[in-house]
Amino acid sequence: MFDRAEQSRPGVNRGRAPVAAVLLLGASLPLSLPAAAEANWIPNGVSVSDTCPGCGGESQVIPDSQGGAFVAWRDFRNLNDVDIYAQRVTGSGAIAPGWPASGLRAAGRGFDDFLLGLAPDGQGGGFLVIDSTLPPTGIDVLLQHVRSDGLIAPGWPSDGLIVAGSINDEREARICADGAGGAYVVYERYSGSTPDVRAARITSDGQFAAGWPAPGRVFCEFPGYKSIPLAVADDSGGVMVTWVDGRNLSQTRADIYALRRTRDGAVAPGWPAAGLPVCTAANTQTYPVACSDGAGGAFAAWSDFRNVPPDQPYGDDIYLAHIRPDGGFPAGWPADGLPVAVVNGTQQPMDLVADGQGGVLVAWEDSRGSGLYLQRVQADGTPAPGWPVNGTPVSTLYDYLYDPRIAPDGQGGVYVAFSAYNSIKVYVQHLTAGGQVAPGWPAEGLPVADVVYPNQQHPRICTDGQGGAIVVWSEVRNGKGSAYAQRYVVDGPVAVALALVSAEAEPEAVRLTWYAAASNQDEATVYRRTMQSEWERAGTVLRDGEGYLRFEDRTVAAGTRYGYRLVLGSGGSASFSTETWIEVPAGYRFALAGLRPNPSSGSDLKVGFTLARAERAALELFDATGRRVLAREVGALGPGHHVFALSQGARVEPGVYWLRLTQGRESAAARAVVIR
């Protein structure tokens, strides 16, 4: 009926055609992408492993919470012992201090180790989950914790912690952060020919957490075939897991189920102990992908064969579900999922991401057209305005496109990285929330590197947390293999002649920053216009030693929309930035940004927020039980943006909390994670 190895091995092309994903960068909305301390990004990407022979196999990447990225890959420099290596790249494109140029050997116990996922530790480092093959015991699950300074965390074995290892095979592990500095690991465990799903919660110091006994508990007690588990943090310290369930295999079908457990291992209130049937429609449902909805629940998408005649082996469609934290489905979302793409041919979901507005975007490989498609679904389960039925293609490139990976840009837009089979290249595209190619980006996307004999594959992407994205890929260049990385901002790669880095607006000022590559021109001219006026000179700026040009305009009128453009140089050698439109707000808007950073240390909690007027306001911190831990009066700060020291000497214990800001009848809440 279906091949489990083909379903679940990441990065495997399963005989389908591909797709990608997307969102919008609203030009009138304020952007926020702080300038890097040093410009090290270069055209064609930065080598994260010093281009050593055999480096740079299949990669994974996550944000480092400081504008850069934590990267890991499967490394072949020792052909008799394939290991897992890691590297940290700063937001400026440099190897982070303390990290070896060729990467850190992070783990590896067998002759063939597969890196299956990363999860952030909340402090710039990460957890790596690995399938390790070591005869005669078979396949085991390893976990490693690497700190932000390039060292293995104290108490962790140099080869990785054995989460599950026995005479049975434990494999296809997946991972997510637990919100308290540790991680959840879920995996398949084989006893004979029947897989089951188990899970473990590992603390930051490498211990099995209370309620999660070694080597991991059976996640769903209902017996039977379970495979392809996916873990999603529930924002309360627990975890939600989805899987392919075979309890109805006697009816020649596999279904999609889910279950949520609390941080102490108990089944979450309201959830059936046998698992929630997410989809039990006719025929088989498989190839699932899942992500957090940002509010304690999850989105899940899968390939669905309900519309395929029994005598036809192909023709699966894409369906999507939204699962609430209490084990139900929101209004507008049917129990067996929403149809996302129901067309001739085959479709397979590859990635999905919350759109930041209560909805979700799904990227899939498709036998139609270019092979990469995307659909945006709103919070109420309806397609977003402007999106065609059955999705929109991501690229016009004439090639076989596959393996789309996506990352939000923080302003409603999405960056998409994907592979082109015939040219053996990796491309990046930036799409808007309306499903359009973002201004300044070519319809086919941008190649990550323009080299003579490209051999690029395995693209992965993550947000930089500041409005841009970092893409990593594997490439053999000049006879040597490496993992490469490139950072993209609104206009494209950072390493371009002239690019917008950030744009912010307040009632009395607009601030813009551009980055310019090395130039013999250090002075640039800023031009401004309104919707009714022509371009006029607004001032001049100087390129600093780091390559940035910063401009502040204090001659703006509140409530007015302005366009800006930068010109560097003159005549035929002049460089022009793209046009950027910003709406100056009429006044400050009441808002709670939350902890800065989040997570933060319990003795140094700083909260960002905006007050709209001068009157009494309060900032409060509540624990998971609803008990108020701290309360501060902040109204005296007056209208404007503020960063307030909430702890003020008090010590807050590690855990998940809620912040609440109130002023008059207005109230806002934000989740806060406190670590040691």
C-alpha angles and dihedrals in degrees: 000000000000136000113238096201091052091047098051113032105104119236094018116136103228097201093276135118117248146243145184145214143245158179138175137277102206105211091206093056122088115259126208121202113141117215119260120245094236131016108231100145111115135187113279092026140277119282108234094191104043091252094275118171111274096011126131112044122159107340138207127195138191132172117271091213090242102078095276136082142254108222131189133176146176106262129208102183088115103045093193093055117033107203138182119249131189138200137180120219120194124227089260094057099256128127104258117254113273096023119116115245092237094047134259120284097235105174146337131145105163137052090257121034125177122202106219104173152340133223128189120247091209094247103075096278131090152215120244122204117202141183106221123195113206119159133256096020095054123218119352133183118242130188127195132187117209119185126224091254093062098259131119107253114258114270095024120116115245091237094047135268115286103233094174127007129152142122086287124076117259110187151138092058122185130190145204134174118263094216093243102076096280136084144236119229122195124185147160117261118198123212104177108321098328120092124210130188121247132175139197133191113215122193124224091262094054101262129132105251122239111277092026106083121195130295089023132278129262100265098207117028094205106107125238145063116339126167146158097040118194124195125214124179112239095211090241099078094272134096139238118209128194124193146166107264126206101190087116097045088119085069089052094250141104122210140200118251135174138194134183125211127188124239090269092054099257123134106263117252114272095021122116110242089225090059134262114279102231094175128002098160122144120294123003132332116193148135092069126188125188142186139175118270089215092245104075096280133087144232119221130187130184147169108268127201098185091113096046118103113241093247094052118084097196139039103092121167136210120258129178136203135191114210119198122219090250093057098260136106123250120246110281094030113101120215094247094048138258121282109246101169121010106168140124115286129029132309129188125184115233107171143357136185137187111256094221091244100079095276137089143229122220124201122196146170111248135187089223125095115316092003097238121095138167137193131191119211122191127227092265092055097256126121114263115257113273096022115122120234111267094021141282127273115248102208139023091208112136100231141084102283124196148149100051117193124184142200129182120242094215094245101074095282134107137215116216126201119192144160130247111210104202097043092038090225137135118226136191127210133186116210133184131235087255091059096255130129106261117252113275095022121110118241092244094048131242123291110236091224134015102213131150099241106024120195101172128154146140099056117195128176140192137177117259088218091241105078098284137082138231119218124198127189141164120252140170106216125174090353095306130099126225144157108248131197136198131182122222129198132181097295098038135274117007089233096072132114094259129358139167111246103177143353125189132176133199128173092268104028148032120207124195133179127194130185121219125191119231109309139164086229114080099169123074135180124230118213126196137189140167128223088267102038137066125246114287133179111265100178147294131272134193125229108240126219091270095054099257129130115200125193131183120194114198096168094081127121118229113251094024128121117226135188120213134193133176125215118196115194126350143260119008093344095056119124119211127203120217117266114269123197122202130181113217107220118238089227143342116294122222107249143151115217094180133216118357104236106014112230098040137175114269092237096050111045114164120180127200119211144144127230119204098203145005108272139102114309133171134205116202136181121209129187125227092274093055096255113144109239102176137010128186133180109230105163093102089070089075129208118336142058116318140181108202129193100233102178097051093183096324117123117228117198119236114271146089117302141171126235120208126193119190132181119167108314094340122098135173133183134198135181116248129194119202120198133181 
